[in-house]
Amino acid sequence: MRYFKYALILTTAVLLSFKLFAQQEMMDHSHMPIAVPNAAPTPALSLKLLKDSMSGYNLILDTQRYDLSVPPEGAMNMQQMMSATTNENTGFLQGHAHLYINGVKIQRIYGHALHLPANLFKSGINTVSVTLNNHGHMYWTAQGKKIVATLYVNDQTKEFITYRFESFPSKVENTH
């Protein structure tokens, strides 16, 4: 009888774990694409990363034709979150960005500049990537490509930024 109780508890725990995992997977839309609608201008994204005078780094997002914004106040239903929202005045898509360092999602970005603590970086080569996302966390695509910018940085070399990739670069001069 004692073994039966343990087996029942273990089975229940396993089933609940699968259920929670399945719910999380259903709610995680951050790896799903959403195409820029034909009527909307294609957003552009470039990055600058500067060494902070005290510690860490300062990341600057240069976006064009994109409205970085917090989600609207109040509840959004799933259909609203999964769709494109635009700024009524400009016609630009609205949403936020996701920051990844060395492939690990660090945070959402709602503005054009943020400080990155030094402890997010390892010694040597690191990647800093930013994607543009709708309010449902789906990443924007245009012409079949993800809208993303990535910097390869190396704190051990004179040229701090060793490589830059931008799928849809902004037209503004972007030097380091």
Solvent accessible surface area in square Angstrom, and as a share of the most:
residue,aa,sasa,rsa
1,M,174,0.78
2,R,153,0.56
3,Y,164,0.63
4,F,127,0.53
5,K,118,0.50
6,Y,130,0.50
7,A,54,0.42
8,L,102,0.51
9,I,115,0.58
10,L,118,0.58
11,T,72,0.42
12,T,63,0.36
13,A,50,0.39
14,V,65,0.37
15,L,113,0.56
16,L,100,0.50
17,S,67,0.43
18,F,134,0.56
19,K,119,0.51
20,L,107,0.53
21,F,119,0.49
22,A,48,0.37
23,Q,83,0.37
24,Q,122,0.54
25,E,99,0.44
26,M,139,0.62
27,M,120,0.54
28,D,65,0.33
29,H,22,0.10
30,S,12,0.08
31,H,133,0.59
32,M,84,0.38
33,P,75,0.47
34,I,24,0.12
35,A,71,0.55
36,V,19,0.11
37,P,50,0.31
38,N,165,0.85
39,A,105,0.81
40,A,14,0.11
41,P,46,0.29
42,T,39,0.23
43,P,0,0.00
44,A,1,0.00
45,L,1,0.00
46,S,1,0.01
47,L,1,0.00
48,K,59,0.25
49,L,3,0.01
50,L,74,0.37
51,K,121,0.51
52,D,37,0.19
53,S,117,0.75
54,M,177,0.79
55,S,65,0.42
56,G,11,0.10
57,Y,25,0.09
58,N,45,0.23
59,L,0,0.00
60,I,55,0.28
61,L,3,0.01
62,D,31,0.16
63,T,19,0.11
64,Q,43,0.19
65,R,80,0.29
66,Y,13,0.05
67,D,37,0.19
68,L,18,0.09
69,S,27,0.17
70,V,94,0.54
71,P,48,0.30
72,P,71,0.44
73,E,179,0.80
74,G,61,0.58
75,A,110,0.85
76,M,39,0.17
77,N,85,0.44
78,M,82,0.37
79,Q,147,0.66
80,Q,86,0.38
81,M,55,0.25
82,M,45,0.20
83,S,47,0.30
84,A,36,0.28
85,T,36,0.21
86,T,62,0.36
87,N,35,0.18
88,E,173,0.78
89,N,145,0.74
90,T,73,0.42
91,G,32,0.30
92,F,61,0.26
93,L,0,0.00
94,Q,42,0.19
95,G,0,0.00
96,H,0,0.00
97,A,0,0.00
98,H,0,0.00
99,L,0,0.00
100,Y,38,0.14
101,I,4,0.02
102,N,58,0.30
103,G,66,0.63
104,V,94,0.54
105,K,84,0.36
106,I,56,0.28
107,Q,78,0.34
108,R,113,0.41
109,I,6,0.03
110,Y,76,0.29
111,G,31,0.29
112,H,87,0.39
113,A,73,0.56
114,L,27,0.14
115,H,85,0.38
116,L,1,0.00
117,P,61,0.39
118,A,54,0.42
119,N,132,0.68
120,L,55,0.27
121,F,29,0.12
122,K,123,0.52
123,S,86,0.55
124,G,13,0.13
125,I,102,0.52
126,N,4,0.02
127,T,31,0.18
128,V,0,0.00
129,S,21,0.14
130,V,0,0.00
131,T,7,0.04
132,L,0,0.00
133,N,1,0.00
134,N,1,0.00
135,H,8,0.03
136,G,1,0.01
137,H,36,0.16
138,M,15,0.07
139,Y,39,0.15
140,W,0,0.00
141,T,18,0.10
142,A,8,0.06
143,Q,151,0.67
144,G,79,0.76
145,K,96,0.41
146,K,80,0.34
147,I,0,0.00
148,V,21,0.12
149,A,0,0.00
150,T,16,0.09
151,L,1,0.00
152,Y,78,0.30
153,V,3,0.02
154,N,18,0.09
155,D,57,0.30
156,Q,121,0.54
157,T,59,0.34
158,K,198,0.84
159,E,101,0.45
160,F,23,0.09
161,I,10,0.05
162,T,70,0.40
163,Y,128,0.49
164,R,60,0.22
165,F,92,0.39
166,E,33,0.15
167,S,15,0.09
168,F,26,0.11
169,P,65,0.41
170,S,10,0.07
171,K,165,0.70
172,V,79,0.45
173,E,128,0.57
174,N,28,0.14
175,T,79,0.46
176,H,113,0.50
